[in-house]
Amino acid sequence: MDPGHKARKKPSDNADLGIMQLNVEGLSAAKRHIIQSLAEIHYIDVICFQETHVNDDKSDGLTISGFDIISYTLHAKHGRATYVRSDVSDAAHVSSSPCCDVIRVGGYHIANVYKPPTKHLNNTNLPPVLFHPAVLVGDFNSHHPNWGYQEADLHGESLQEWALNSDYLLLHDAKQRGTFHSAMWQRDYSPDLCWISTTVGRPQPASSVVLGDFPRSQHRPSVIHIGLQLPIIRGVQCRRWNFRKADWASYTLATERSIPLIPVNNISVEESYQYFCGAMQKAACHSIPRGFRPTYNPCLDEECQDLLKQYRSLVTQT
């Protein structure tokens, strides 16, 4: 299996929420083990499954190590299951409908949606409009050019109209691979979607990545991160020569003493060159200071820059 993109390291001060959604096309023990590994790699907090194909309430049929199941719907051909990481305490089931399960994790409302291909979208089974901030993920089985299809069907038009009226934004990148690879047509499609709520026309910060092929499923997992993600920028700690503070007299004296001592007749040119480089390096280490002090350029506005200048002037005066 190709797990797709390598996972980023999640900083401890980041408050983003990691969600993985997948139409698993039958939830087996082997698939649960793979999902558990992917969840660890990608720092997943919530897992949303569609088409679990589990129709009996067995204790181990839906278990994933490290996660608690919050809601599930049993069905031999469809079915849904929603999980939350075990160390997340503020999580609860909110509501369920024939096509959707809604949970709350902290301040977020998350909907796990699965619309069977034979069921039509209408006013009675459209996705719910949840309080902001909210995320809707799942297999919507609808076509529209906005998520990569050549033409829109009735389901796609209804879904797009619902999103416009409800101020939901589609999280879709046409440059990524599709969420579904048809074995029959050998083409990629994207029936698995992610909608995020907006406020005053501004969506919450979010990103989505489609992972690689998943075994025994034509669908691919999607990893969604909701919330502020602070990148960690690390500088290269390179030691540099400080030529401004070099003692050139000492450097010249050291090289004049060591270079004439290098033999030139009894050894090869390459070996003589190595001796020469060693003499230069040794003289430089004794005569030229080394070190590196990074200079930070804070992103400050004019008011903060003036305050920083005042602070530095006070420090220098004292």
Buried (B, 14 or more C-beta within 10 A) or exposed (E): EEBBBEBBEEEEEBEBBBBBBBBBBBBBEEBBEBBBEBBEBBBBBBBBBBBBBBEEEEEEBBBBEEBEBBBBBBBEEBBBBBBBBEEBEEBEBBBBBEBBBBBBBBEBBBBBBBBBEEBEBEEEBBBBBBEBBBBBBBBBBBBBEBBBBEEBBEBBBBBBEBBEEBBBBBBBEEEBBBBBBEEEEEEBBBBBBBBBBBEEEEBBEBEBBBBEBBEEBBBBBBBBBBBEBEEEEEEEEEEEEEEEEBEEEEBEEBBEEBEEEBEEEEEEEEEBEEBBEEBBEEBBEEBBEEEEEEEEEEEEEEEEEEEEEEEEEEEEEE
